[in-house]
Amino acid sequence: MSTHNPQAQFIHLLRLGWDLRTLGVGTALVLPAIGRPVLEVMSGGETRARITAVRRGREWVFTWRPWWSRCWRRGDSVCAEADNAADIIVAEVIA
């Protein structure tokens, strides 16, 4: 699998969106004609975060900070395969 695989990104984001829905969190999956798919997390009628799925090494991770803030802010990502990824994102993004 390549480092930029829109189909794999879509699948991970779709699964995360479903997991967040079961926790009562509204989401919207954005599939631009050009660019990466993004999952928007809603709270109180507004978009609280834009989550992307990126490949780091051999694993996929969800991240919710802009690329330029990742240089100095660590801990703003979670493994996409983690069973509690949705719980972590709710705690970090909505809380």
N, C-alpha and C positions, 0 to 999 in steps of 0.2 A: 504494500500500500504506500502511496506517495505521501509526502509531508503535507501537501495541499490536495485533499480529496473531498470535494464538496458533498458527495453522496454520503461518505462516512460522517462528515460533520452534521449533515442533516439528520441522519439516523440517531446520533448521540443526542442532538438537541431535541428531537421529537420525543425520545424516551424521557429526557429530563423534563420536558414540558408536561408529559403525562404524569410523572411522579409529583411534580409541583401541583398539578391539578388535584390529585388525591389529597394533598395537604391544604386545599382550599385557596391556592394562589393562582391568580389569573395570569396567563401568558399569551404571547402572540409570536408565532414563528414567521420571521421575515425572510423571504427568498428573493433577493435582488437578482435582476437579470445578469448583472456583472458584480462580482464580489462574493464574499462569504455569507452563508446563512447565519442569522442571529436570532436568539430567543430573547424577546423582551419580557421582563418580569414586571407585572402591574401590581400596584398597591394604592388604594385610595383613589382610583381613577387616573393615576398618572404612571408613566413608565419610571420604574425605580432603578432598573439596571438593564444593560444589554449584555447577554452572555454569549460567548463564542466557544467553540470547541476547537482546540488546537492540538497538534501532535508534538509531544516533547519526548524525544528519544523513541522508545518503543511503546509509549502509552499515550492515550488521549486524555486531555484535561479540559475542564471548564474554567474559563476565566471571565471576570466581570469588570476589569479595569481597562482603560485605554492602554495601548501598547507603550506609550511614552511614560506612563506612571509605573510600569512594571520594573523599570530600572531601579527605583528606590523603594517600592512597596512590595514586599514579599508576603506570601500567605494569602494572596487574592486569587487562589485557584484551588481546585479539588480534582482528584482523579475521576475521570468520567465513568470508570467501572466500579467506583465505590458504591456500596449499597445505601449509604447515607448521604449521597451527594446532594439530593434535594433538601434534606434537613440542614446541611451545612450552609447551603446557599440561602435558605430562608433566614437562618440565624445571622448571616453576614450582611445580606442585602436589605432585608425588610426590617430587621430589629433595630 
